[in-house]
Every structure is written in C-alpha cells, then in structure tokens.
Amino acid sequence: MLIGLIRHGLTDWNAVGKIQGHSDIPLNEEGRRQARLLAERLKEEPYHWDGLITSSLSRANETGEIIASALQLPLLEPDERLRERAYGQVEGMTQAEREEKWGVDWHLLDLGQESDEALQQRGLAFMEAIWSENREKNLLVVSHGGFLANLYKALYQEKYTERIGNLSLSILQREGADWTPLLYNCMKHLQEKSECNSKR
C-alpha cells in the first residue's frame, strides 16, 4: 500500500503567518493554483492512485477536490482525524501577536491547544485504520502542516524535521509492520528546476 500525504494549498492566513488550527479558512487563488500544479505532476508520475481522502476543513477538502477531479479519482468521505491541531486561544494570531501577548514561550503555556501526544495518537490511529481497511489500495491524503509534522515525528522520531510546505507531497509505503518513506516533503511541482530525493 502507498499513501501520498499532501499539505493543503495556501490560504490568506498562511500568507500572513496566522495560526489556523480548527478555524475553517478557505484556500486563496494561489492555493488553488498550487493544487492544480500538483495534480498535473501526479498525472505524469508512475504511481497509481485509487482514491483521495481529506481533512474535514475546507482548505484541505477543496485541495482534494481539485486534485481528485483532475485525476478522475473518487473523493472519499472526509476524516476528522486528519484535521489540524486545535490551537485554542492562539488561532488567528501572527507570531508577533502571540509573542506580544504571551512571550516567546507561548507554546509552553496552556492556551487550549492540542498536545503533541494527542495529535500523534490520532495520526497513528488514522494510519492504522487506513492500512487495515485499504491494504490493496493506494490513497492520496490531504491534511495540514502541524498534523503531518507530528505524524512524521511519531513514525520516525527526529529523522524528518523540516517545515512541511503548502502542497508538499510525501509518499509512504507499507508492506509489513512499518511505513517506509519513499519521498518526503517534495515541492518540485512548485519550484522550477527542482528535484526531490527518494528516501529509499
């Protein structure tokens, strides 16, 4: 089984550095363009995909709709487990605003945000469920940067720590007990003359 993990396209809040969390912020035009570019890339690559599933938040769902339509894939029911981390009181605030109100260590305070542990547990629960229910299929999954970063941390500890870019693609393969990364955080479809390294 292959899973292609995708971060949703750009939103206006992404562009100005506001934390989104569970706030349901739509894609902007650049985000839609990014989704179309990834869809064009996926048409040209040798991987076969059987369906696409997204977070229930609109920015991920619209990204998925654009890609699924271009590839003529079935769009499966959105999954709540793929939602971004809940950020509580800091949603809608820029880094400068967060630090002005709570200091540089704001992330260490209890401001209603979901813990790393809880986020990782629901990420692993999703991966185990998708494996048990779809072992003979290859699925694309559209989620969120914070969710994906914590999923990779849960799977691979500190091996992969770079920031997850909008419309980045990672591909994981499972044949036995473990998920093997074939590609990580690749955005060559958004960058001219850029290549991504295989993780084999």
WOKA-V442544 format. One record per pair of residues at least 12 apart in sequence whose ideal C-beta (glycine too) atoms are under 10 Angstrom apart, sorted by the first residue. I is the first residue (numbers start at 1). J is the second residue. Records with the same first field share a line. If there is no record, write none. Layout:
BEGIN
I = J + J
END
This chain:
BEGIN
1 = 50 + 130 + 131 + 134 + 135 + 136 + 137 + 138 + 139 + 172 + 173 + 174 + 175 + 179
2 = 47 + 48 + 49 + 50 + 137 + 138 + 139 + 140 + 171 + 172 + 173 + 174 + 179 + 182
3 = 49 + 53 + 126 + 127 + 130 + 131 + 134 + 137 + 138 + 139 + 140 + 141 + 170 + 171 + 172 + 173 + 174 + 179
4 = 38 + 42 + 45 + 47 + 49 + 52 + 67 + 138 + 139 + 140 + 141 + 142 + 169 + 170 + 171 + 172 + 182 + 183
5 = 82 + 127 + 139 + 140 + 141 + 142 + 143 + 147 + 148 + 151 + 152 + 164 + 168 + 169 + 170 + 171 + 172 + 181 + 183 + 184 + 185
6 = 35 + 38 + 42 + 52 + 54 + 60 + 63 + 64 + 67 + 140 + 141 + 142 + 143 + 148 + 164 + 166 + 167 + 168 + 169 + 170 + 171
7 = 34 + 59 + 60 + 63 + 84 + 142 + 143 + 144 + 145 + 146 + 147 + 148 + 149 + 163 + 164 + 165 + 166 + 167 + 168 + 169 + 170 + 185 + 187
8 = 20 + 25 + 27 + 31 + 34 + 35 + 54 + 55 + 57 + 58 + 59 + 60 + 61 + 62 + 63 + 64 + 84 + 142 + 143 + 144 + 145 + 166 + 167
9 = 26 + 27 + 28 + 29 + 30 + 31 + 32 + 33 + 34 + 35 + 36 + 37 + 38 + 59 + 60 + 62 + 63 + 66 + 67 + 142 + 166 + 167 + 190
10 = 27 + 28 + 29 + 30 + 31 + 32 + 33 + 34 + 35 + 59 + 63 + 165 + 166 + 167 + 190
11 = 23 + 25 + 26 + 27 + 28 + 30 + 31 + 58 + 59 + 166
12 = 25 + 26 + 27 + 28 + 29 + 30 + 31
13 = 25 + 26 + 28 + 59 + 91 + 92 + 93 + 94
14 = 27 + 28 + 30 + 31 + 59 + 145 + 166
15 = 28 + 30 + 31 + 166
16 = 94
17 = 93 + 94 + 95 + 96 + 97 + 98
18 = 90 + 91 + 92 + 93 + 94 + 95 + 97 + 98
19 = 84 + 85 + 87 + 88 + 90 + 91 + 92 + 93 + 94 + 95 + 97 + 98 + 113 + 146
20 = 57 + 59 + 84 + 85 + 87 + 91 + 92 + 144 + 145 + 146
21 = 57 + 83 + 84 + 85 + 86 + 87 + 88 + 90 + 91 + 92 + 112 + 113 + 114 + 144 + 146
22 = 56 + 57 + 83 + 84 + 85 + 86 + 87 + 88 + 91 + 114 + 144
23 = 57 + 59 + 84 + 86 + 87 + 91 + 92
24 = 56 + 57 + 58 + 59 + 61 + 83
25 = 57 + 58 + 59 + 91 + 92
26 = 57 + 58 + 59 + 61 + 62
27 = 58 + 59 + 60 + 61 + 62 + 63 + 65 + 66 + 166
28 = 59
30 = 166 + 167
31 = 59 + 62 + 63 + 66 + 166 + 167
32 = 62 + 63 + 65 + 66
33 = 66 + 167 + 190
34 = 63 + 66 + 165 + 166 + 167 + 168 + 187 + 189 + 190
35 = 62 + 63 + 64 + 65 + 66 + 67 + 69 + 70 + 142 + 166 + 167
36 = 66 + 67 + 69 + 70 + 167 + 189
37 = 167 + 187 + 188 + 189 + 190
38 = 63 + 66 + 67 + 70 + 71 + 140 + 142 + 167 + 168 + 169 + 186 + 187 + 188 + 189 + 190
39 = 63 + 66 + 67 + 68 + 69 + 70 + 71 + 73 + 167 + 189
40 = 67 + 70 + 71 + 189
41 = 167 + 169 + 186 + 187 + 188 + 189 + 190
42 = 67 + 70 + 71 + 73 + 140 + 169 + 189
43 = 70 + 71 + 72
44 = 189
45 = 169 + 171 + 183 + 189
47 = 138 + 140 + 171 + 182 + 183
48 = 137 + 138
49 = 67 + 68 + 71 + 73 + 74 + 137 + 138 + 139 + 140
50 = 73 + 74 + 76 + 134 + 136 + 137 + 138 + 139 + 140
51 = 68 + 71 + 73 + 74 + 75 + 76 + 134 + 137 + 138 + 139 + 140 + 141
52 = 64 + 65 + 67 + 68 + 69 + 71 + 73 + 74 + 75 + 76 + 139 + 140 + 141 + 142
53 = 68 + 74 + 75 + 76 + 77 + 78 + 79 + 82 + 126 + 130 + 134 + 139 + 140 + 141 + 142 + 143
54 = 67 + 68 + 75 + 76 + 77 + 78 + 79 + 82 + 83 + 140 + 141 + 142 + 143
55 = 78 + 79 + 80 + 81 + 82 + 83 + 84 + 141 + 142 + 143 + 144 + 147
56 = 77 + 78 + 79 + 80 + 81 + 82 + 83
57 = 78 + 80 + 82 + 83 + 84 + 142 + 143 + 144
58 = 78
59 = 84 + 142 + 144 + 166
60 = 78 + 79 + 82 + 83 + 84 + 141 + 142 + 143 + 144 + 147
61 = 75 + 78 + 82 + 142
62 = 142
63 = 142 + 143 + 166 + 167
64 = 76 + 78 + 140 + 141 + 142 + 143
65 = 142
66 = 142
67 = 140 + 142 + 167
68 = 140 + 142
71 = 140
73 = 139 + 140
75 = 140 + 142
76 = 130 + 134 + 139 + 140 + 141
78 = 142
79 = 122 + 126 + 129 + 130 + 141 + 143
80 = 122 + 126
81 = 119 + 121 + 122 + 123 + 124 + 125 + 126 + 127 + 129 + 130 + 143 + 147
82 = 122 + 123 + 126 + 141 + 142 + 143 + 144 + 147 + 148 + 151
83 = 114 + 119 + 122 + 143 + 144 + 146 + 147
84 = 114 + 119 + 143 + 144 + 145 + 146 + 147 + 148
85 = 113 + 114 + 115 + 116 + 118 + 119 + 122 + 144 + 145 + 146 + 147 + 149 + 150
86 = 112 + 113 + 114 + 115 + 118 + 119 + 146
87 = 107 + 111 + 112 + 113 + 114 + 146
88 = 109 + 110 + 111 + 112 + 113 + 114
89 = 101 + 102 + 106 + 109 + 110 + 111 + 112 + 113
90 = 102 + 106 + 107 + 109 + 111 + 112 + 113
91 = 111 + 112 + 113
93 = 106
98 = 111
113 = 146
114 = 146 + 147 + 150
115 = 150
116 = 146 + 149 + 150 + 153 + 154
117 = 150 + 154
118 = 150
119 = 146 + 147 + 149 + 150 + 151 + 153 + 154
120 = 147 + 149 + 150 + 151 + 152 + 153 + 154 + 155
121 = 150 + 154
122 = 147 + 150 + 151 + 154
123 = 143 + 147 + 148 + 149 + 150 + 151 + 152 + 153 + 154 + 155
124 = 150 + 151 + 154 + 155 + 179
126 = 141 + 143 + 147 + 151
127 = 141 + 151 + 154 + 155 + 172 + 174 + 179
130 = 174
131 = 174 + 177 + 179
135 = 174 + 175
138 = 171 + 173
140 = 169 + 171
141 = 170 + 172
142 = 167
143 = 164
144 = 164
145 = 163 + 164 + 165 + 166 + 168
146 = 164
147 = 164
148 = 160 + 164 + 168 + 170 + 185
149 = 161 + 162 + 163 + 164 + 185
150 = 164
151 = 164 + 170 + 172 + 179
152 = 164 + 170 + 172 + 179 + 181 + 184 + 185
155 = 172 + 178 + 179 + 180 + 181
156 = 172 + 178 + 179 + 181 + 184 + 199
159 = 181 + 184 + 199
160 = 181 + 184 + 185 + 199
162 = 184 + 185
163 = 185
164 = 184 + 185 + 187
165 = 185 + 186 + 187 + 190 + 191
166 = 187 + 190
167 = 186 + 187 + 189 + 190
168 = 183 + 184 + 185 + 186 + 187 + 188 + 189 + 190 + 196
169 = 183 + 184 + 185 + 186 + 187 + 188 + 189 + 196
170 = 182 + 183 + 184 + 185 + 186 + 196 + 199
171 = 183 + 184 + 186 + 196 + 198 + 199
172 = 184 + 199
173 = 199 + 200
180 = 199 + 200
181 = 198 + 199 + 200
182 = 198 + 199 + 200
183 = 196 + 197 + 198 + 199 + 200
184 = 196 + 197 + 198 + 199
185 = 199
186 = 198 + 199
END
